[in-house]
Amino acid sequence: MKKIPYGHQRIEKDDIQAVVEVLESPWITQGPMLKRFEDALCKYTGAKYALCVSSATAALHIACLAAGIKAQDEVITSSLTFVASANCVLYCGGRPVFADIHKDRANIDAEKIEEKITAKTKAIIPVHYAGGPCDLKKIAAIAGKHNLLVIEDAAHALGAEYNGSKVGSCRYSDMAVFSFHPVKHITTGEGGAVLTNKKNLYEKLLKLRNHGITKENSKFRIRNSRTSGGWFYEMQELGFNYRLTDFQCALGLSQLKKLDNFIKRRREIAGIYNQKLAAVCGIDLPRQNLECSWHLYSIRLKEPKRRRDIFEKLHRAGIGAQVHYIPVYFHPYYRKLGYKRGLCPNAEDFYRRQISIPLYQSMTEQDVNCVIDSIYKIFNELEKSPEKIRRKRE
Ligand SMILES: *Cc1c(COP(=O)(O)O)cnc(C)c1O
């Protein structure tokens, strides 16, 4: 039986050709494709600077370092997200502080951010859950009032729009991070990027991507006759090798050209689900609008007790459903750090009811119908009175 996953890449012949061309060229890492991909990301989002790295996790890490996060600092982030959104704070020795989510769209609740601010708070990392933009204006206002930096975890939101700008434009933030993992909108296998409009942040990020090294003579801290040779470089801080290869950049560039079509197709499928699943009594559909980039189609069960059963039935029917997300602080590593259950009731309730059903650009009509039919079948079987669930037939 064919399994329909919850998310999947779409790689075509021309994408493959773009990669092959780089593999046959003299530069396979940090060559001309890197700059072309970064420029294309700037052009797409409207941000001044883009910096590609080996993953969004790496991007979040160096974004936190560039923001100056260090031991004892607190950073407020969403409780309902992938662990990387909070782990990046731990990498810097800081402490993630989880704010609860807004009930319906599962984004960090701006009202709840302010309650969490202390003298130690340095930054906010909002996550655009499923590609539905957070209330960035409100978040920027809070950040401005308390002198905090805003780093958007936009891993779900490449192609989404907020208030007339693309997410990633950094109009209301200091930095924004994208992921190019295969389940995200475009892929480079593994990969990510940081976008910013601030030159000082960009220069810090550049160094951190490459071992903390600079090769620019004018930036050297030790300047004398011995450091003027063409071979010289300086390591000025402890950076990393977070570089993205040139053949991955070629893939990213090729994929980025198709992004608008990918988003269009995702919105189409979401529209079909919205229409066809509206009659299923046991579920709440996602409350997203057109600005959403639809990374996930996230349904919630009215009856959380049924989640395991429904999840397993979907998998038996070949539907690779997934749950997004286990609240970060439920994980044993976080529990050991002292985080307790009950911290964010909305996130915990959302988690108990949530299931992501397949949504990706390469889904066929047949795949979409198969998901819808399976959901009807499962809910019809579950209901004691079958008339409770009516299949809308046009
Ligand atoms: C996928 C994802 C990441 C991490 O992305 P990688 O590129 O796999 O490191 C971070 N945050 C969120 C919200 C994600 O969904």
PDBQT file of the ligand as one rigid body, heavy atoms in Angstrom, charges set to zero:
ROOT
HETATM    1  C1  LIG A 401      11.856  22.244  11.036  1.00  0.00    +0.000 C 
HETATM    2  C2  LIG A 401      11.901  23.220  12.144  1.00  0.00    +0.000 A 
HETATM    3  C3  LIG A 401      13.102  23.674  12.716  1.00  0.00    +0.000 A 
HETATM    4  C4  LIG A 401      14.426  23.062  12.423  1.00  0.00    +0.000 C 
HETATM    5  O1  LIG A 401      14.745  22.991  11.106  1.00  0.00    +0.000 OA
HETATM    6  P1  LIG A 401      16.019  22.168  10.615  1.00  0.00    +0.000 P 
HETATM    7  O2  LIG A 401      16.326  22.789   9.275  1.00  0.00    +0.000 OA
HETATM    8  O3  LIG A 401      15.594  20.746  10.508  1.00  0.00    +0.000 OA
HETATM    9  O4  LIG A 401      17.120  22.353  11.585  1.00  0.00    +0.000 OA
HETATM   10  C5  LIG A 401      13.041  24.680  13.653  1.00  0.00    +0.000 A 
HETATM   11  N1  LIG A 401      11.864  25.195  14.069  1.00  0.00    +0.000 NA
HETATM   12  C6  LIG A 401      10.695  24.757  13.567  1.00  0.00    +0.000 A 
HETATM   13  C7  LIG A 401       9.434  25.385  14.044  1.00  0.00    +0.000 C 
HETATM   14  C8  LIG A 401      10.669  23.749  12.611  1.00  0.00    +0.000 A 
HETATM   15  O5  LIG A 401       9.501  23.289  12.158  1.00  0.00    +0.000 OA
ENDROOT
TORSDOF 0
